[in-house]
Amino acid sequence: MTRAQWVILWRVQQQPGLSQKELAEIMEVEPITVARLVDRLAARNMVERRDDPDDRRIWRLHLLPPAIPVLDEMRGERDDVSRLLTAGLAPDALETVRHSLIAMKANVLGDLRSRPVEAAPADPSAAPRPPASRPSPRRRASVATAEALSILHQDRV
């Protein structure tokens, strides 16, 4: 089970019936990424896609019973990590950190949104490619912030 798959399970548990597009927006990834992750979870019988009653182009995601033990296990792991990270910290200090991280994420996203989008080169093979093992600055910021916020978020799993 990858972290991304766990996030999908957690989000679908919190909001049954999310569309794949809505989930992609929440996770800040492309819809095709969510589709592939959902394919893997569906193959493991953990989620199912259901037709949207109002729009046949939309798939709505729902958990299946085999996902529940996985979520229970992950909840225990998350609680253990949270206890370790927050041991000895006062609740008001944790709240300050949480608000600060939210502000930092807003700053990063605001900066990224203000940058011009680079045009695709006429010949895609001529474009420089970043190393495969190095995520983009946006992805690094998103992952780091998500990790920190997931630990301190009030709507804990």
C-alpha positions as protocol buffer text, in pm:
chain_id: "A"
residue {
  index: 1
  type: MET
  ca { x: 0 y: 0 z: 0 }
}
residue {
  index: 2
  type: THR
  ca { x: 151 y: 330 z: -107 }
}
residue {
  index: 3
  type: ARG
  ca { x: 98 y: 659 z: 74 }
}
residue {
  index: 4
  type: ALA
  ca { x: -102 y: 788 z: -222 }
}
residue {
  index: 5
  type: GLN
  ca { x: -331 y: 484 z: -211 }
}
residue {
  index: 6
  type: TRP
  ca { x: -381 y: 533 z: 162 }
}
residue {
  index: 7
  type: VAL
  ca { x: -469 y: 899 z: 104 }
}
residue {
  index: 8
  type: ILE
  ca { x: -733 y: 793 z: -147 }
}
residue {
  index: 9
  type: LEU
  ca { x: -882 y: 544 z: 99 }
}
residue {
  index: 10
  type: TRP
  ca { x: -884 y: 804 z: 376 }
}
residue {
  index: 11
  type: ARG
  ca { x: -1041 y: 1074 z: 158 }
}
residue {
  index: 12
  type: VAL
  ca { x: -1308 y: 840 z: 23 }
}
residue {
  index: 13
  type: GLN
  ca { x: -1386 y: 730 z: 378 }
}
residue {
  index: 14
  type: GLN
  ca { x: -1425 y: 1096 z: 479 }
}
residue {
  index: 15
  type: GLN
  ca { x: -1629 y: 1187 z: 169 }
}
residue {
  index: 16
  type: PRO
  ca { x: -1796 y: 884 z: 9 }
}
residue {
  index: 17
  type: GLY
  ca { x: -1890 y: 950 z: -349 }
}
residue {
  index: 18
  type: LEU
  ca { x: -1601 y: 1181 z: -435 }
}
residue {
  index: 19
  type: SER
  ca { x: -1532 y: 1192 z: -806 }
}
residue {
  index: 20
  type: GLN
  ca { x: -1189 y: 1105 z: -937 }
}
residue {
  index: 21
  type: LYS
  ca { x: -1153 y: 1465 z: -1058 }
}
residue {
  index: 22
  type: GLU
  ca { x: -1242 y: 1607 z: -716 }
}
residue {
  index: 23
  type: LEU
  ca { x: -995 y: 1370 z: -555 }
}
residue {
  index: 24
  type: ALA
  ca { x: -721 y: 1475 z: -798 }
}
residue {
  index: 25
  type: GLU
  ca { x: -780 y: 1839 z: -707 }
}
residue {
  index: 26
  type: ILE
  ca { x: -762 y: 1762 z: -335 }
}
residue {
  index: 27
  type: MET
  ca { x: -443 y: 1560 z: -377 }
}
residue {
  index: 28
  type: GLU
  ca { x: -293 y: 1820 z: -614 }
}
residue {
  index: 29
  type: VAL
  ca { x: -217 y: 1560 z: -881 }
}
residue {
  index: 30
  type: GLU
  ca { x: -335 y: 1497 z: -1235 }
}
residue {
  index: 31
  type: PRO
  ca { x: -662 y: 1305 z: -1281 }
}
residue {
  index: 32
  type: ILE
  ca { x: -480 y: 1025 z: -1468 }
}
residue {
  index: 33
  type: THR
  ca { x: -266 y: 968 z: -1156 }
}
residue {
  index: 34
  type: VAL
  ca { x: -578 y: 920 z: -945 }
}
residue {
  index: 35
  type: ALA
  ca { x: -731 y: 696 z: -1212 }
}
residue {
  index: 36
  type: ARG
  ca { x: -428 y: 464 z: -1204 }
}
residue {
  index: 37
  type: LEU
  ca { x: -419 y: 457 z: -824 }
}
residue {
  index: 38
  type: VAL
  ca { x: -791 y: 381 z: -813 }
}
residue {
  index: 39
  type: ASP
  ca { x: -736 y: 105 z: -1070 }
}
residue {
  index: 40
  type: ARG
  ca { x: -493 y: -62 z: -829 }
}
residue {
  index: 41
  type: LEU
  ca { x: -725 y: -19 z: -531 }
}
residue {
  index: 42
  type: ALA
  ca { x: -1020 y: -153 z: -731 }
}
residue {
  index: 43
  type: ALA
  ca { x: -811 y: -455 z: -832 }
}
residue {
  index: 44
  type: ARG
  ca { x: -758 y: -519 z: -460 }
}
residue {
  index: 45
  type: ASN
  ca { x: -1135 y: -487 z: -404 }
}
residue {
  index: 46
  type: MET
  ca { x: -1092 y: -186 z: -174 }
}
residue {
  index: 47
  type: VAL
  ca { x: -1281 y: 77 z: -374 }
}
residue {
  index: 48
  type: GLU
  ca { x: -1542 y: 73 z: -643 }
}
residue {
  index: 49
  type: ARG
  ca { x: -1639 y: 321 z: -908 }
}
residue {
  index: 50
  type: ARG
  ca { x: -2008 y: 395 z: -939 }
}
residue {
  index: 51
  type: ASP
  ca { x: -2178 y: 591 z: -1211 }
}
residue {
  index: 52
  type: ASP
  ca { x: -2282 y: 944 z: -1121 }
}
residue {
  index: 53
  type: PRO
  ca { x: -2662 y: 957 z: -1147 }
}
residue {
  index: 54
  type: ASP
  ca { x: -2654 y: 1301 z: -1311 }
}
residue {
  index: 55
  type: ASP
  ca { x: -2349 y: 1274 z: -1539 }
}
residue {
  index: 56
  type: ARG
  ca { x: -2245 y: 946 z: -1696 }
}
residue {
  index: 57
  type: ARG
  ca { x: -1892 y: 1080 z: -1759 }
}
residue {
  index: 58
  type: ILE
  ca { x: -1822 y: 1092 z: -1384 }
}
residue {
  index: 59
  type: TRP
  ca { x: -1718 y: 804 z: -1162 }
}
residue {
  index: 60
  type: ARG
  ca { x: -1802 y: 828 z: -793 }
}
residue {
  index: 61
  type: LEU
  ca { x: -1571 y: 643 z: -553 }
}
residue {
  index: 62
  type: HIS
  ca { x: -1686 y: 430 z: -262 }
}
residue {
  index: 63
  type: LEU
  ca { x: -1503 y: 209 z: -15 }
}
residue {
  index: 64
  type: LEU
  ca { x: -1552 y: -164 z: -2 }
}
residue {
  index: 65
  type: PRO
  ca { x: -1523 y: -372 z: 318 }
}
residue {
  index: 66
  type: PRO
  ca { x: -1162 y: -493 z: 256 }
}
residue {
  index: 67
  type: ALA
  ca { x: -1044 y: -129 z: 291 }
}
residue {
  index: 68
  type: ILE
  ca { x: -1159 y: -97 z: 653 }
}
residue {
  index: 69
  type: PRO
  ca { x: -882 y: -307 z: 818 }
}
residue {
  index: 70
  type: VAL
  ca { x: -621 y: -117 z: 614 }
}
residue {
  index: 71
  type: LEU
  ca { x: -760 y: 216 z: 732 }
}
residue {
  index: 72
  type: ASP
  ca { x: -769 y: 90 z: 1092 }
}
residue {
  index: 73
  type: GLU
  ca { x: -404 y: -13 z: 1070 }
}
residue {
  index: 74
  type: MET
  ca { x: -301 y: 318 z: 914 }
}
residue {
  index: 75
  type: ARG
  ca { x: -494 y: 509 z: 1181 }
}
residue {
  index: 76
  type: GLY
  ca { x: -291 y: 330 z: 1448 }
}
residue {
  index: 77
  type: GLU
  ca { x: 36 y: 409 z: 1268 }
}
residue {
  index: 78
  type: ARG
  ca { x: -63 y: 772 z: 1230 }
}
residue {
  index: 79
  type: ASP
  ca { x: -158 y: 800 z: 1598 }
}
residue {
  index: 80
  type: ASP
  ca { x: 180 y: 653 z: 1698 }
}
residue {
  index: 81
  type: VAL
  ca { x: 371 y: 900 z: 1480 }
}
residue {
  index: 82
  type: SER
  ca { x: 159 y: 1189 z: 1604 }
}
residue {
  index: 83
  type: ARG
  ca { x: 226 y: 1098 z: 1968 }
}
residue {
  index: 84
  type: LEU
  ca { x: 599 y: 1075 z: 1898 }
}
residue {
  index: 85
  type: LEU
  ca { x: 615 y: 1409 z: 1715 }
}
residue {
  index: 86
  type: THR
  ca { x: 400 y: 1605 z: 1956 }
}
residue {
  index: 87
  type: ALA
  ca { x: 526 y: 1462 z: 2285 }
}
residue {
  index: 88
  type: GLY
  ca { x: 588 y: 1740 z: 2536 }
}
residue {
  index: 89
  type: LEU
  ca { x: 443 y: 2016 z: 2317 }
}
residue {
  index: 90
  type: ALA
  ca { x: 168 y: 2235 z: 2457 }
}
residue {
  index: 91
  type: PRO
  ca { x: -164 y: 2241 z: 2268 }
}
residue {
  index: 92
  type: ASP
  ca { x: -129 y: 2615 z: 2199 }
}
residue {
  index: 93
  type: ALA
  ca { x: 217 y: 2556 z: 2049 }
}
residue {
  index: 94
  type: LEU
  ca { x: 76 y: 2284 z: 1822 }
}
residue {
  index: 95
  type: GLU
  ca { x: -202 y: 2518 z: 1711 }
}
residue {
  index: 96
  type: THR
  ca { x: 55 y: 2787 z: 1627 }
}
residue {
  index: 97
  type: VAL
  ca { x: 255 y: 2536 z: 1423 }
}
residue {
  index: 98
  type: ARG
  ca { x: -58 y: 2422 z: 1241 }
}
residue {
  index: 99
  type: HIS
  ca { x: -157 y: 2776 z: 1149 }
}
residue {
  index: 100
  type: SER
  ca { x: 200 y: 2855 z: 1044 }
}
residue {
  index: 101
  type: LEU
  ca { x: 216 y: 2551 z: 816 }
}
residue {
  index: 102
  type: ILE
  ca { x: -114 y: 2647 z: 655 }
}
residue {
  index: 103
  type: ALA
  ca { x: 22 y: 2997 z: 592 }
}
residue {
  index: 104
  type: MET
  ca { x: 345 y: 2853 z: 447 }
}
residue {
  index: 105
  type: LYS
  ca { x: 153 y: 2631 z: 209 }
}
residue {
  index: 106
  type: ALA
  ca { x: -58 y: 2927 z: 98 }
}
residue {
  index: 107
  type: ASN
  ca { x: 262 y: 3126 z: 35 }
}
residue {
  index: 108
  type: VAL
  ca { x: 415 y: 2848 z: -174 }
}
residue {
  index: 109
  type: LEU
  ca { x: 99 y: 2790 z: -376 }
}
residue {
  index: 110
  type: GLY
  ca { x: 48 y: 3163 z: -427 }
}
residue {
  index: 111
  type: ASP
  ca { x: 403 y: 3197 z: -557 }
}
residue {
  index: 112
  type: LEU
  ca { x: 364 y: 2901 z: -789 }
}
residue {
  index: 113
  type: ARG
  ca { x: 33 y: 3031 z: -925 }
}
residue {
  index: 114
  type: SER
  ca { x: 186 y: 3370 z: -997 }
}
residue {
  index: 115
  type: ARG
  ca { x: 461 y: 3226 z: -1217 }
}
residue {
  index: 116
  type: PRO
  ca { x: 401 y: 3211 z: -1591 }
}
residue {
  index: 117
  type: VAL
  ca { x: 332 y: 2870 z: -1739 }
}
residue {
  index: 118
  type: GLU
  ca { x: 615 y: 2759 z: -1965 }
}
residue {
  index: 119
  type: ALA
  ca { x: 513 y: 2687 z: -2321 }
}
residue {
  index: 120
  type: ALA
  ca { x: 576 y: 2336 z: -2446 }
}
residue {
  index: 121
  type: PRO
  ca { x: 860 y: 2314 z: -2700 }
}
residue {
  index: 122
  type: ALA
  ca { x: 769 y: 2241 z: -3061 }
}
residue {
  index: 123
  type: ASP
  ca { x: 983 y: 1927 z: -3043 }
}
residue {
  index: 124
  type: PRO
  ca { x: 913 y: 1751 z: -2708 }
}
residue {
  index: 125
  type: SER
  ca { x: 1227 y: 1540 z: -2746 }
}
residue {
  index: 126
  type: ALA
  ca { x: 1436 y: 1860 z: -2741 }
}
residue {
  index: 127
  type: ALA
  ca { x: 1300 y: 1973 z: -2405 }
}
residue {
  index: 128
  type: PRO
  ca { x: 1532 y: 1929 z: -2108 }
}
residue {
  index: 129
  type: ARG
  ca { x: 1399 y: 1666 z: -1872 }
}
residue {
  index: 130
  type: PRO
  ca { x: 1446 y: 1681 z: -1498 }
}
residue {
  index: 131
  type: PRO
  ca { x: 1594 y: 1371 z: -1338 }
}
residue {
  index: 132
  type: ALA
  ca { x: 1321 y: 1115 z: -1273 }
}
residue {
  index: 133
  type: SER
  ca { x: 1416 y: 1081 z: -909 }
}
residue {
  index: 134
  type: ARG
  ca { x: 1380 y: 1453 z: -833 }
}
residue {
  index: 135
  type: PRO
  ca { x: 1025 y: 1585 z: -787 }
}
residue {
  index: 136
  type: SER
  ca { x: 936 y: 1937 z: -894 }
}
residue {
  index: 137
  type: PRO
  ca { x: 956 y: 2220 z: -638 }
}
residue {
  index: 138
  type: ARG
  ca { x: 575 y: 2235 z: -634 }
}
residue {
  index: 139
  type: ARG
  ca { x: 550 y: 1862 z: -566 }
}
residue {
  index: 140
  type: ARG
  ca { x: 817 y: 1879 z: -293 }
}
residue {
  index: 141
  type: ALA
  ca { x: 638 y: 2170 z: -126 }
}
residue {
  index: 142
  type: SER
  ca { x: 304 y: 1996 z: -155 }
}
residue {
  index: 143
  type: VAL
  ca { x: 432 y: 1669 z: -11 }
}
residue {
  index: 144
  type: ALA
  ca { x: 620 y: 1834 z: 275 }
}
residue {
  index: 145
  type: THR
  ca { x: 325 y: 2050 z: 369 }
}
residue {
  index: 146
  type: ALA
  ca { x: 78 y: 1764 z: 339 }
}
residue {
  index: 147
  type: GLU
  ca { x: 293 y: 1548 z: 564 }
}
residue {
  index: 148
  type: ALA
  ca { x: 319 y: 1816 z: 831 }
}
residue {
  index: 149
  type: LEU
  ca { x: -47 y: 1913 z: 811 }
}
residue {
  index: 150
  type: SER
  ca { x: -166 y: 1553 z: 819 }
}
residue {
  index: 151
  type: ILE
  ca { x: -3 y: 1514 z: 1157 }
}
residue {
  index: 152
  type: LEU
  ca { x: -142 y: 1833 z: 1302 }
}
residue {
  index: 153
  type: HIS
  ca { x: -477 y: 1852 z: 1123 }
}
residue {
  index: 154
  type: GLN
  ca { x: -779 y: 1865 z: 1349 }
}
residue {
  index: 155
  type: ASP
  ca { x: -981 y: 1622 z: 1135 }
}
residue {
  index: 156
  type: ARG
  ca { x: -756 y: 1334 z: 1227 }
}
residue {
  index: 157
  type: VAL
  ca { x: -818 y: 988 z: 1091 }
}
